[in-house]
Amino acid sequence: MIESIQAKLGEELQRNSIDAYIAYTPGNIFYTTGFASPLKSIFWRMWGGDLAVIPANGLSPALILSDFVAPAAPSTTNIADIRTYRTWVENRELDIISATQAHGSWLESPTRPAQFDLTEVHRILQSILIERDLQKSVIGTDLRYMHKETYDQLVEKNPGCTFVDCTDLLYTLRAVKYPEEITSLRNAALLFESGVNRSIKNLKPDHSAQVIKHEYLAGVISHVLADRSLGEYRSSFGFVSAGNGSQMAFGTQNQLQSTDLIKFDCGAILNGYASDCGRTFVCGKATGPQKQMYEALASTHETIRSMMKPGIKLSEIAITAEQQVRDSGFPNYTRGHFGHSIGLDDFVEEPPFIATNDHSVLVPGMVMCIETPYYSKQLGSIQIEDMILITESGHENFNSLTYDLVEV
């Protein structure tokens, strides 16, 4: 898969008159190299350290990693040229740190930075570009998300280069998934359902949104422990509310009350790929207004599902969805988007979006999250969200939980 991604990226770079791409974000480094650095992925403070260079002209790519994580990279990436920079972590072997004489290299030197030295990283990057005759080239990178310090170093160390933003180009490539990615996303959706099922099965009258969320997390972990074939489980996340809604999306400690809506808008990260799904339940009997709003959203969600097939514009789906909710008795309802792509970003929602101003067209291989939410302080919060794979003839739904407003 990595070779195919790199080849496709090279083609797109050439088509856009870009000589090379420097991957900066955790998602794009993983996507273009196959290696997910734990320091890069988990700690924002490490952004700007690890970088990948993918030339467009067929020259060999290169990977810049900390000396702490670099030994793990060859088992997951096809990139042979791996350069290292120092971090604060002492990880050299005993024969080196026990030696009475140094040998000139920083690898034998006891000097380490408190975190990492950005200047050192960019000296390495400069060398890689010079070696590949890219020191006077057009270089694409993730400018939309780049820290200013990194950009300043790029410009200072490579004055002959022109740097352009490749954020949208990479999102376009990432929107159509490879089979391995689809498998991870499908399994991540199953983890969501395991979390919800445990939460509802174990629900008690004295539970709060916080307890319900913890039960959700425990359900995901139980699934992962029961099926070791799933791969690398990184974490779970979720917005669980119980009661009146929008300000209670992170799990309050208030005890459940009759007619409280219990909303799950949650996911799990598996092999680097996130799920994002949603379902809503009600404690006891739903009120008339709750039923009316829920039925409007559930019916609209059904309409969106029926439209998920190749050739459909996302803007057409959004316009249809918003109008249907309005026609269901809520003429002032408005929603910025009714879904999004999903994949490697830590902030989960990725372009393209099911929005009135996004005219992207559904194509086979896309995985889209489709959602019809409503957040109210008076009524409570509602979320219905599925993960949908666009196939050659229609779609596959990764979710199987009921769309009914189940009373628990």
Secondary structure, DSSP 8 states (H G I E B T S, - for coil): -HHHHHHHHHHHHHHTT--EEEE-SHHHHHHHHS---HHHHH-GGGTTTSEEEEESSS---EEEEETTTGGGGGGT----EEEEE-BS-----HHHHT-SS--SSGGG-----SSB-HHHHHHHHHHHHHHTT-TTSEEEE-GGG--HHHHHHHHHH-TT-EEEE-HHHHHHHHHB--HHHHHHHHHHHHHHHHHHHHHHHT--TT-BHHHHHHHHHHHHHHHHHH-GGG--EEEEEEEEEESS-GGGTT----B--TT-EEEEEEEEEETTEE--EEEEEESSS--HHHHHHHHHHHHHHHHHHHH-STT-BHHHHHHHHHHHHHHTT-TT---S-SEEE-SS-TT--EEEE-STT---B--TTBEEEEE--EEETTTEEE--EEEEEE-SSSEEES--S--S-EE-
